[in-house]
Amino acid sequence: MEFEPIKEESMTSVERVLTAMELKEPDRVPVWPLIDFLPTKYYNITAQEMIEDPEKSQQATEWIYHKLGGYDIAIAGGGMYMQYINPFPDFFSVYYLDWRLPGRMLDVNASPQLVEQSLSDPFITEKDYDKIIEDGLLWLANFRRAGMKDMQRLSKIGAKVAENTIRWWTHFKVPTFSDGAATPPFDLLSVFRGSTNFMKDVYRYPDKIKEVSEFLIDNLILMGEYGVSMSQGKTILVGAVRASADFISIKHFEELFWPYFKKMVSKYVNDGFIVQLHMDTSWTDRLHYLRELPKGKIYMHMDERTDIFKAKEILGDHMCIQGNLKPSLFTIGTPTMVEKQTKEIIDKCAEGGGLFVGSEIPDDAKLENVKTMIDTCKTYGTYRK
């Protein structure tokens, strides 16, 4: 494909992102539109191909990168295969979890949908906590969504994902969004039990949850590192949703979630990885705990439920923060509205570095709205005029 060259800046995206993560001021605020299935609206590709065809999905992501004039973090073509169909048991894999996938249970252009386990139909019962301790996790494996053909394709697709990952870092000099994923025991058990059952277990069986978490944590850490080794990447996404203020108290957070999350993140940083804390839902009242994590190679993604201005106040001298425009702005808003919110975040959070501006981008977003966020960071978000 032939593209208009991206306008050169005084720093590459890799340099810019790493400088911001080190809590220093780069040439401008890095901008990160979290784009996954947006190309299906504007490029000749289906959602199924975005997941299962690493060559075509790389072409689509490169196309939208150039269409938007360049941005500072990208997803490697084929990377979504690793999230949704990779039979290796990480949090996103259908090896364990009940994803509805495009071209399989859904239309080829539908985005994947995770079906929450119901009160009456969990993956595991409360009695299975002991079975996990006795027998590990492999007895939970199923091939309802990923079959033997997916197993056979994994090495070939994984190699292509690795090639595409390296291309972003070396050819475009743009960091990749997530080269592997890891989930702390609390969130994993919550999915296995279904959120309603698990929230009851938090009160009924807290000691058992601790026991299972102690048993799982080291192997869950290794699973995350294995995934990154498959993609030959640098960034591990550590997802945490169900320990936020929307789900549990501070008391349960401290007892059942935080020690294992802290161990996982600290190990990845000490092993030399970039860690993305993918913290959906409301974390404002527990942001101060993140000061216990290492400085340097961590950035925290937050959605609009967390107060980014409070995050800057609490974490500004310790951890890079990323966010947090409302995703709905990109679909139903206007460029003027996007520009206003982008400038507000820059005004209140950019000083001293340690900021990426960004948002999860809906699949039906207007390109002009996404480009407005990017262009505003490139012009208004400069540190040295």
Contacts in CASP RR format, 6 or more apart in sequence:
PFRMAT RR
TARGET T0000
AUTHOR 0000-0000-0000
METHOD contacts of the structure
MODEL  1
MEFEPIKEESMTSVERVLTAMELKEPDRVPVWPLIDFLPTKYYNITAQEM
IEDPEKSQQATEWIYHKLGGYDIAIAGGGMYMQYINPFPDFFSVYYLDWR
LPGRMLDVNASPQLVEQSLSDPFITEKDYDKIIEDGLLWLANFRRAGMKD
MQRLSKIGAKVAENTIRWWTHFKVPTFSDGAATPPFDLLSVFRGSTNFMK
DVYRYPDKIKEVSEFLIDNLILMGEYGVSMSQGKTILVGAVRASADFISI
KHFEELFWPYFKKMVSKYVNDGFIVQLHMDTSWTDRLHYLRELPKGKIYM
HMDERTDIFKAKEILGDHMCIQGNLKPSLFTIGTPTMVEKQTKEIIDKCA
EGGGLFVGSEIPDDAKLENVKTMIDTCKTYGTYRK
1 59 0 8 1.000
1 62 0 8 1.000
1 63 0 8 1.000
3 62 0 8 1.000
3 63 0 8 1.000
3 66 0 8 1.000
4 66 0 8 1.000
6 65 0 8 1.000
6 66 0 8 1.000
6 69 0 8 1.000
6 70 0 8 1.000
7 69 0 8 1.000
9 16 0 8 1.000
9 27 0 8 1.000
9 28 0 8 1.000
9 378 0 8 1.000
10 27 0 8 1.000
11 19 0 8 1.000
11 26 0 8 1.000
11 27 0 8 1.000
12 173 0 8 1.000
12 174 0 8 1.000
13 30 0 8 1.000
13 71 0 8 1.000
13 72 0 8 1.000
13 73 0 8 1.000
13 172 0 8 1.000
13 173 0 8 1.000
13 174 0 8 1.000
13 175 0 8 1.000
14 169 0 8 1.000
14 173 0 8 1.000
14 174 0 8 1.000
14 175 0 8 1.000
15 26 0 8 1.000
15 173 0 8 1.000
16 26 0 8 1.000
16 27 0 8 1.000
16 28 0 8 1.000
16 30 0 8 1.000
16 72 0 8 1.000
17 26 0 8 1.000
17 30 0 8 1.000
17 72 0 8 1.000
17 73 0 8 1.000
17 175 0 8 1.000
17 356 0 8 1.000
18 175 0 8 1.000
19 25 0 8 1.000
19 26 0 8 1.000
19 353 0 8 1.000
20 26 0 8 1.000
20 29 0 8 1.000
20 30 0 8 1.000
20 299 0 8 1.000
20 320 0 8 1.000
20 353 0 8 1.000
20 354 0 8 1.000
20 355 0 8 1.000
20 356 0 8 1.000
21 274 0 8 1.000
21 296 0 8 1.000
21 297 0 8 1.000
21 298 0 8 1.000
21 299 0 8 1.000
21 320 0 8 1.000
21 354 0 8 1.000
22 296 0 8 1.000
23 295 0 8 1.000
23 296 0 8 1.000
23 316 0 8 1.000
23 317 0 8 1.000
23 318 0 8 1.000
23 319 0 8 1.000
23 320 0 8 1.000
23 352 0 8 1.000
23 353 0 8 1.000
23 354 0 8 1.000
24 352 0 8 1.000
24 353 0 8 1.000
24 354 0 8 1.000
25 352 0 8 1.000
25 353 0 8 1.000
25 383 0 8 1.000
26 353 0 8 1.000
26 383 0 8 1.000
27 382 0 8 1.000
27 383 0 8 1.000
27 384 0 8 1.000
28 377 0 8 1.000
28 378 0 8 1.000
28 381 0 8 1.000
28 382 0 8 1.000
28 383 0 8 1.000
29 346 0 8 1.000
29 350 0 8 1.000
29 353 0 8 1.000
29 355 0 8 1.000
29 356 0 8 1.000
29 357 0 8 1.000
29 377 0 8 1.000
29 381 0 8 1.000
29 383 0 8 1.000
30 72 0 8 1.000
30 73 0 8 1.000
30 355 0 8 1.000
30 356 0 8 1.000
30 357 0 8 1.000
30 377 0 8 1.000
31 71 0 8 1.000
31 72 0 8 1.000
31 356 0 8 1.000
31 357 0 8 1.000
31 358 0 8 1.000
31 373 0 8 1.000
31 374 0 8 1.000
31 377 0 8 1.000
31 378 0 8 1.000
32 71 0 8 1.000
32 72 0 8 1.000
32 73 0 8 1.000
32 177 0 8 1.000
32 322 0 8 1.000
32 323 0 8 1.000
32 356 0 8 1.000
32 357 0 8 1.000
32 358 0 8 1.000
33 68 0 8 1.000
33 71 0 8 1.000
33 358 0 8 1.000
33 359 0 8 1.000
33 361 0 8 1.000
33 370 0 8 1.000
33 373 0 8 1.000
33 374 0 8 1.000
34 73 0 8 1.000
34 177 0 8 1.000
34 301 0 8 1.000
34 358 0 8 1.000
34 359 0 8 1.000
34 360 0 8 1.000
34 361 0 8 1.000
35 61 0 8 1.000
35 64 0 8 1.000
35 74 0 8 1.000
35 75 0 8 1.000
35 361 0 8 1.000
35 370 0 8 1.000
36 50 0 8 1.000
36 75 0 8 1.000
36 80 0 8 1.000
36 111 0 8 1.000
36 361 0 8 1.000
36 363 0 8 1.000
37 47 0 8 1.000
37 50 0 8 1.000
37 111 0 8 1.000
37 363 0 8 1.000
38 64 0 8 1.000
38 361 0 8 1.000
38 362 0 8 1.000
38 363 0 8 1.000
38 365 0 8 1.000
38 370 0 8 1.000
39 45 0 8 1.000
39 50 0 8 1.000
39 57 0 8 1.000
39 60 0 8 1.000
39 61 0 8 1.000
39 63 0 8 1.000
39 64 0 8 1.000
40 46 0 8 1.000
40 47 0 8 1.000
40 50 0 8 1.000
40 109 0 8 1.000
40 363 0 8 1.000
41 363 0 8 1.000
41 364 0 8 1.000
41 365 0 8 1.000
42 64 0 8 1.000
42 67 0 8 1.000
42 367 0 8 1.000
43 60 0 8 1.000
43 63 0 8 1.000
43 64 0 8 1.000
45 53 0 8 1.000
45 56 0 8 1.000
45 57 0 8 1.000
45 59 0 8 1.000
45 60 0 8 1.000
46 102 0 8 1.000
46 103 0 8 1.000
46 108 0 8 1.000
46 109 0 8 1.000
47 102 0 8 1.000
47 103 0 8 1.000
47 108 0 8 1.000
47 109 0 8 1.000
47 110 0 8 1.000
47 111 0 8 1.000
47 112 0 8 1.000
48 101 0 8 1.000
48 102 0 8 1.000
48 103 0 8 1.000
48 104 0 8 1.000
48 108 0 8 1.000
48 109 0 8 1.000
49 56 0 8 1.000
49 57 0 8 1.000
49 108 0 8 1.000
50 57 0 8 1.000
50 60 0 8 1.000
50 78 0 8 1.000
50 80 0 8 1.000
51 57 0 8 1.000
51 78 0 8 1.000
51 80 0 8 1.000
51 81 0 8 1.000
51 84 0 8 1.000
51 85 0 8 1.000
51 101 0 8 1.000
51 102 0 8 1.000
51 112 0 8 1.000
52 78 0 8 1.000
52 81 0 8 1.000
52 85 0 8 1.000
52 157 0 8 1.000
53 78 0 8 1.000
54 76 0 8 1.000
54 77 0 8 1.000
54 78 0 8 1.000
54 79 0 8 1.000
54 81 0 8 1.000
54 157 0 8 1.000
54 158 0 8 1.000
54 160 0 8 1.000
54 161 0 8 1.000
54 164 0 8 1.000
55 160 0 8 1.000
57 77 0 8 1.000
57 78 0 8 1.000
57 79 0 8 1.000
57 80 0 8 1.000
58 76 0 8 1.000
58 77 0 8 1.000
58 78 0 8 1.000
58 164 0 8 1.000
58 167 0 8 1.000
60 77 0 8 1.000
61 74 0 8 1.000
61 75 0 8 1.000
61 76 0 8 1.000
61 77 0 8 1.000
62 172 0 8 1.000
65 71 0 8 1.000
65 74 0 8 1.000
65 172 0 8 1.000
65 174 0 8 1.000
67 367 0 8 1.000
68 367 0 8 1.000
68 370 0 8 1.000
68 371 0 8 1.000
68 374 0 8 1.000
69 371 0 8 1.000
69 374 0 8 1.000
70 174 0 8 1.000
70 374 0 8 1.000
71 174 0 8 1.000
71 374 0 8 1.000
72 174 0 8 1.000
72 175 0 8 1.000
72 356 0 8 1.000
73 174 0 8 1.000
73 175 0 8 1.000
73 176 0 8 1.000
73 177 0 8 1.000
73 356 0 8 1.000
74 168 0 8 1.000
74 172 0 8 1.000
74 174 0 8 1.000
74 175 0 8 1.000
74 176 0 8 1.000
74 177 0 8 1.000
75 176 0 8 1.000
75 177 0 8 1.000
75 178 0 8 1.000
76 161 0 8 1.000
76 164 0 8 1.000
76 165 0 8 1.000
76 167 0 8 1.000
76 168 0 8 1.000
76 176 0 8 1.000
76 179 0 8 1.000
76 231 0 8 1.000
77 160 0 8 1.000
77 161 0 8 1.000
77 164 0 8 1.000
78 157 0 8 1.000
78 158 0 8 1.000
78 160 0 8 1.000
78 161 0 8 1.000
78 164 0 8 1.000
79 161 0 8 1.000
79 164 0 8 1.000
79 231 0 8 1.000
81 157 0 8 1.000
81 158 0 8 1.000
81 161 0 8 1.000
82 157 0 8 1.000
82 158 0 8 1.000
82 161 0 8 1.000
82 180 0 8 1.000
82 227 0 8 1.000
82 230 0 8 1.000
82 231 0 8 1.000
83 92 0 8 1.000
83 93 0 8 1.000
83 178 0 8 1.000
83 181 0 8 1.000
84 92 0 8 1.000
84 93 0 8 1.000
84 94 0 8 1.000
84 99 0 8 1.000
84 101 0 8 1.000
84 112 0 8 1.000
85 93 0 8 1.000
85 94 0 8 1.000
85 101 0 8 1.000
85 145 0 8 1.000
85 146 0 8 1.000
85 150 0 8 1.000
86 92 0 8 1.000
86 93 0 8 1.000
86 95 0 8 1.000
86 146 0 8 1.000
86 150 0 8 1.000
86 154 0 8 1.000
87 93 0 8 1.000
87 94 0 8 1.000
87 95 0 8 1.000
87 143 0 8 1.000
87 146 0 8 1.000
87 147 0 8 1.000
87 150 0 8 1.000
87 151 0 8 1.000
87 154 0 8 1.000
88 95 0 8 1.000
88 154 0 8 1.000
88 223 0 8 1.000
88 226 0 8 1.000
88 227 0 8 1.000
88 230 0 8 1.000
89 95 0 8 1.000
89 96 0 8 1.000
89 137 0 8 1.000
89 138 0 8 1.000
89 141 0 8 1.000
89 223 0 8 1.000
90 180 0 8 1.000
90 181 0 8 1.000
90 182 0 8 1.000
90 183 0 8 1.000
90 223 0 8 1.000
90 224 0 8 1.000
90 227 0 8 1.000
91 97 0 8 1.000
91 181 0 8 1.000
91 182 0 8 1.000
91 183 0 8 1.000
91 187 0 8 1.000
91 188 0 8 1.000
91 191 0 8 1.000
91 239 0 8 1.000
92 181 0 8 1.000
93 146 0 8 1.000
94 101 0 8 1.000
94 144 0 8 1.000
94 145 0 8 1.000
94 146 0 8 1.000
95 141 0 8 1.000
95 142 0 8 1.000
95 143 0 8 1.000
95 146 0 8 1.000
96 123 0 8 1.000
96 137 0 8 1.000
96 140 0 8 1.000
96 141 0 8 1.000
96 142 0 8 1.000
96 191 0 8 1.000
96 192 0 8 1.000
97 114 0 8 1.000
97 191 0 8 1.000
98 114 0 8 1.000
98 115 0 8 1.000
98 117 0 8 1.000
98 144 0 8 1.000
98 145 0 8 1.000
99 112 0 8 1.000
99 113 0 8 1.000
99 114 0 8 1.000
99 115 0 8 1.000
99 145 0 8 1.000
100 106 0 8 1.000
100 110 0 8 1.000
100 112 0 8 1.000
100 113 0 8 1.000
100 114 0 8 1.000
100 115 0 8 1.000
101 112 0 8 1.000
101 145 0 8 1.000
102 108 0 8 1.000
102 109 0 8 1.000
102 110 0 8 1.000
102 111 0 8 1.000
102 112 0 8 1.000
103 110 0 8 1.000
104 145 0 8 1.000
106 112 0 8 1.000
106 113 0 8 1.000
111 363 0 8 1.000
116 194 0 8 1.000
116 195 0 8 1.000
117 123 0 8 1.000
117 191 0 8 1.000
117 192 0 8 1.000
117 193 0 8 1.000
117 194 0 8 1.000
117 197 0 8 1.000
118 194 0 8 1.000
118 196 0 8 1.000
119 194 0 8 1.000
119 196 0 8 1.000
119 197 0 8 1.000
122 192 0 8 1.000
122 193 0 8 1.000
122 194 0 8 1.000
122 197 0 8 1.000
123 140 0 8 1.000
123 191 0 8 1.000
123 192 0 8 1.000
123 193 0 8 1.000
123 194 0 8 1.000
124 131 0 8 1.000
124 132 0 8 1.000
124 140 0 8 1.000
124 192 0 8 1.000
124 193 0 8 1.000
126 193 0 8 1.000
126 197 0 8 1.000
126 201 0 8 1.000
126 204 0 8 1.000
126 205 0 8 1.000
126 208 0 8 1.000
129 205 0 8 1.000
129 208 0 8 1.000
129 209 0 8 1.000
129 211 0 8 1.000
129 212 0 8 1.000
130 208 0 8 1.000
131 139 0 8 1.000
132 212 0 8 1.000
132 215 0 8 1.000
132 216 0 8 1.000
133 211 0 8 1.000
133 212 0 8 1.000
133 215 0 8 1.000
136 215 0 8 1.000
137 216 0 8 1.000
137 219 0 8 1.000
140 192 0 8 1.000
158 230 0 8 1.000
158 231 0 8 1.000
161 230 0 8 1.000
161 231 0 8 1.000
162 230 0 8 1.000
162 231 0 8 1.000
162 232 0 8 1.000
162 233 0 8 1.000
165 176 0 8 1.000
165 179 0 8 1.000
165 231 0 8 1.000
165 232 0 8 1.000
165 233 0 8 1.000
166 232 0 8 1.000
166 233 0 8 1.000
168 174 0 8 1.000
168 175 0 8 1.000
168 176 0 8 1.000
169 175 0 8 1.000
169 176 0 8 1.000
169 233 0 8 1.000
169 234 0 8 1.000
175 234 0 8 1.000
175 235 0 8 1.000
175 274 0 8 1.000
176 233 0 8 1.000
176 234 0 8 1.000
176 235 0 8 1.000
177 235 0 8 1.000
177 237 0 8 1.000
177 276 0 8 1.000
178 235 0 8 1.000
178 236 0 8 1.000
178 237 0 8 1.000
178 276 0 8 1.000
179 227 0 8 1.000
179 228 0 8 1.000
179 231 0 8 1.000
179 232 0 8 1.000
179 233 0 8 1.000
179 234 0 8 1.000
179 235 0 8 1.000
179 236 0 8 1.000
180 224 0 8 1.000
180 227 0 8 1.000
180 228 0 8 1.000
180 230 0 8 1.000
180 231 0 8 1.000
180 233 0 8 1.000
180 235 0 8 1.000
180 236 0 8 1.000
180 237 0 8 1.000
181 224 0 8 1.000
181 227 0 8 1.000
181 236 0 8 1.000
181 237 0 8 1.000
181 238 0 8 1.000
181 239 0 8 1.000
182 220 0 8 1.000
182 221 0 8 1.000
182 223 0 8 1.000
182 224 0 8 1.000
182 236 0 8 1.000
182 237 0 8 1.000
182 238 0 8 1.000
182 239 0 8 1.000
182 264 0 8 1.000
182 268 0 8 1.000
183 220 0 8 1.000
183 238 0 8 1.000
183 239 0 8 1.000
184 213 0 8 1.000
184 217 0 8 1.000
184 220 0 8 1.000
184 238 0 8 1.000
184 239 0 8 1.000
184 240 0 8 1.000
184 243 0 8 1.000
184 257 0 8 1.000
184 260 0 8 1.000
184 261 0 8 1.000
184 264 0 8 1.000
185 209 0 8 1.000
185 212 0 8 1.000
185 213 0 8 1.000
185 216 0 8 1.000
185 217 0 8 1.000
185 220 0 8 1.000
185 260 0 8 1.000
186 209 0 8 1.000
186 213 0 8 1.000
186 242 0 8 1.000
186 243 0 8 1.000
186 256 0 8 1.000
186 257 0 8 1.000
186 260 0 8 1.000
186 261 0 8 1.000
187 239 0 8 1.000
187 240 0 8 1.000
187 241 0 8 1.000
187 242 0 8 1.000
187 243 0 8 1.000
188 216 0 8 1.000
188 220 0 8 1.000
189 198 0 8 1.000
189 201 0 8 1.000
189 209 0 8 1.000
189 212 0 8 1.000
189 213 0 8 1.000
190 198 0 8 1.000
190 199 0 8 1.000
190 242 0 8 1.000
192 198 0 8 1.000
193 201 0 8 1.000
195 242 0 8 1.000
195 247 0 8 1.000
198 242 0 8 1.000
199 247 0 8 1.000
199 248 0 8 1.000
201 208 0 8 1.000
201 209 0 8 1.000
202 209 0 8 1.000
202 248 0 8 1.000
202 252 0 8 1.000
202 256 0 8 1.000
206 252 0 8 1.000
206 255 0 8 1.000
206 256 0 8 1.000
209 256 0 8 1.000
210 255 0 8 1.000
210 256 0 8 1.000
213 256 0 8 1.000
213 260 0 8 1.000
214 260 0 8 1.000
217 260 0 8 1.000
217 263 0 8 1.000
217 264 0 8 1.000
220 264 0 8 1.000
221 263 0 8 1.000
221 264 0 8 1.000
221 267 0 8 1.000
221 268 0 8 1.000
224 236 0 8 1.000
224 268 0 8 1.000
225 236 0 8 1.000
225 268 0 8 1.000
225 271 0 8 1.000
225 273 0 8 1.000
228 234 0 8 1.000
228 235 0 8 1.000
228 236 0 8 1.000
228 273 0 8 1.000
234 273 0 8 1.000
234 274 0 8 1.000
235 273 0 8 1.000
235 274 0 8 1.000
235 275 0 8 1.000
235 276 0 8 1.000
236 268 0 8 1.000
236 273 0 8 1.000
236 274 0 8 1.000
236 275 0 8 1.000
236 276 0 8 1.000
237 276 0 8 1.000
237 278 0 8 1.000
238 261 0 8 1.000
238 264 0 8 1.000
238 265 0 8 1.000
238 268 0 8 1.000
238 275 0 8 1.000
238 276 0 8 1.000
238 277 0 8 1.000
238 278 0 8 1.000
239 277 0 8 1.000
239 278 0 8 1.000
239 279 0 8 1.000
240 257 0 8 1.000
240 261 0 8 1.000
240 277 0 8 1.000
240 278 0 8 1.000
240 279 0 8 1.000
241 247 0 8 1.000
241 279 0 8 1.000
241 280 0 8 1.000
241 281 0 8 1.000
242 248 0 8 1.000
243 252 0 8 1.000
243 253 0 8 1.000
243 256 0 8 1.000
243 257 0 8 1.000
243 258 0 8 1.000
243 261 0 8 1.000
244 279 0 8 1.000
244 280 0 8 1.000
244 281 0 8 1.000
244 282 0 8 1.000
244 283 0 8 1.000
244 286 0 8 1.000
244 305 0 8 1.000
245 281 0 8 1.000
245 282 0 8 1.000
245 283 0 8 1.000
245 284 0 8 1.000
245 285 0 8 1.000
245 286 0 8 1.000
246 281 0 8 1.000
246 282 0 8 1.000
246 305 0 8 1.000
247 281 0 8 1.000
248 256 0 8 1.000
248 257 0 8 1.000
250 285 0 8 1.000
250 286 0 8 1.000
253 286 0 8 1.000
253 289 0 8 1.000
258 289 0 8 1.000
262 292 0 8 1.000
262 293 0 8 1.000
265 275 0 8 1.000
265 277 0 8 1.000
265 293 0 8 1.000
265 294 0 8 1.000
265 298 0 8 1.000
266 293 0 8 1.000
266 294 0 8 1.000
268 275 0 8 1.000
269 275 0 8 1.000
269 293 0 8 1.000
269 294 0 8 1.000
269 296 0 8 1.000
269 297 0 8 1.000
269 298 0 8 1.000
270 294 0 8 1.000
272 297 0 8 1.000
273 297 0 8 1.000
274 297 0 8 1.000
274 298 0 8 1.000
274 299 0 8 1.000
275 297 0 8 1.000
275 298 0 8 1.000
275 299 0 8 1.000
276 298 0 8 1.000
276 299 0 8 1.000
276 300 0 8 1.000
276 301 0 8 1.000
277 290 0 8 1.000
277 298 0 8 1.000
277 299 0 8 1.000
277 300 0 8 1.000
277 301 0 8 1.000
278 301 0 8 1.000
279 300 0 8 1.000
279 301 0 8 1.000
279 302 0 8 1.000
279 303 0 8 1.000
279 306 0 8 1.000
280 302 0 8 1.000
280 303 0 8 1.000
280 305 0 8 1.000
281 303 0 8 1.000
281 305 0 8 1.000
281 306 0 8 1.000
282 305 0 8 1.000
282 306 0 8 1.000
283 302 0 8 1.000
283 305 0 8 1.000
283 306 0 8 1.000
284 306 0 8 1.000
284 307 0 8 1.000
284 310 0 8 1.000
284 311 0 8 1.000
287 306 0 8 1.000
287 310 0 8 1.000
287 311 0 8 1.000
287 314 0 8 1.000
287 315 0 8 1.000
288 314 0 8 1.000
290 300 0 8 1.000
290 314 0 8 1.000
290 315 0 8 1.000
290 318 0 8 1.000
290 319 0 8 1.000
291 314 0 8 1.000
291 315 0 8 1.000
291 318 0 8 1.000
291 319 0 8 1.000
293 319 0 8 1.000
295 318 0 8 1.000
295 319 0 8 1.000
296 319 0 8 1.000
296 320 0 8 1.000
298 319 0 8 1.000
298 320 0 8 1.000
299 319 0 8 1.000
299 320 0 8 1.000
299 321 0 8 1.000
299 322 0 8 1.000
299 354 0 8 1.000
299 356 0 8 1.000
300 311 0 8 1.000
300 315 0 8 1.000
300 319 0 8 1.000
300 320 0 8 1.000
300 321 0 8 1.000
300 322 0 8 1.000
301 322 0 8 1.000
301 323 0 8 1.000
302 308 0 8 1.000
302 311 0 8 1.000
302 321 0 8 1.000
302 322 0 8 1.000
302 323 0 8 1.000
302 324 0 8 1.000
303 323 0 8 1.000
303 324 0 8 1.000
303 327 0 8 1.000
303 360 0 8 1.000
304 324 0 8 1.000
304 325 0 8 1.000
304 326 0 8 1.000
304 327 0 8 1.000
306 324 0 8 1.000
308 321 0 8 1.000
308 323 0 8 1.000
308 324 0 8 1.000
308 345 0 8 1.000
308 349 0 8 1.000
309 348 0 8 1.000
309 349 0 8 1.000
311 321 0 8 1.000
311 349 0 8 1.000
312 321 0 8 1.000
312 348 0 8 1.000
312 349 0 8 1.000
312 355 0 8 1.000
315 321 0 8 1.000
316 352 0 8 1.000
316 354 0 8 1.000
319 354 0 8 1.000
320 353 0 8 1.000
320 354 0 8 1.000
320 355 0 8 1.000
320 356 0 8 1.000
321 349 0 8 1.000
321 354 0 8 1.000
321 355 0 8 1.000
321 356 0 8 1.000
322 355 0 8 1.000
322 356 0 8 1.000
322 357 0 8 1.000
322 358 0 8 1.000
323 345 0 8 1.000
323 356 0 8 1.000
323 357 0 8 1.000
323 358 0 8 1.000
323 359 0 8 1.000
324 345 0 8 1.000
324 358 0 8 1.000
324 359 0 8 1.000
325 338 0 8 1.000
325 341 0 8 1.000
325 342 0 8 1.000
325 345 0 8 1.000
325 357 0 8 1.000
325 358 0 8 1.000
325 359 0 8 1.000
325 373 0 8 1.000
326 341 0 8 1.000
326 359 0 8 1.000
327 359 0 8 1.000
327 360 0 8 1.000
327 361 0 8 1.000
327 362 0 8 1.000
327 365 0 8 1.000
328 362 0 8 1.000
329 337 0 8 1.000
329 338 0 8 1.000
329 341 0 8 1.000
329 359 0 8 1.000
329 369 0 8 1.000
330 338 0 8 1.000
330 359 0 8 1.000
330 361 0 8 1.000
330 362 0 8 1.000
330 365 0 8 1.000
330 366 0 8 1.000
330 369 0 8 1.000
330 370 0 8 1.000
330 373 0 8 1.000
331 362 0 8 1.000
331 364 0 8 1.000
331 365 0 8 1.000
331 366 0 8 1.000
331 369 0 8 1.000
333 366 0 8 1.000
333 369 0 8 1.000
334 369 0 8 1.000
335 368 0 8 1.000
335 369 0 8 1.000
335 372 0 8 1.000
338 369 0 8 1.000
338 372 0 8 1.000
338 373 0 8 1.000
338 376 0 8 1.000
339 372 0 8 1.000
339 373 0 8 1.000
339 376 0 8 1.000
342 357 0 8 1.000
342 372 0 8 1.000
342 373 0 8 1.000
342 376 0 8 1.000
342 377 0 8 1.000
342 380 0 8 1.000
343 376 0 8 1.000
343 380 0 8 1.000
345 355 0 8 1.000
345 357 0 8 1.000
346 355 0 8 1.000
346 357 0 8 1.000
346 376 0 8 1.000
346 377 0 8 1.000
346 380 0 8 1.000
346 381 0 8 1.000
349 355 0 8 1.000
350 381 0 8 1.000
350 383 0 8 1.000
353 383 0 8 1.000
357 373 0 8 1.000
357 377 0 8 1.000
358 373 0 8 1.000
359 373 0 8 1.000
361 370 0 8 1.000
END
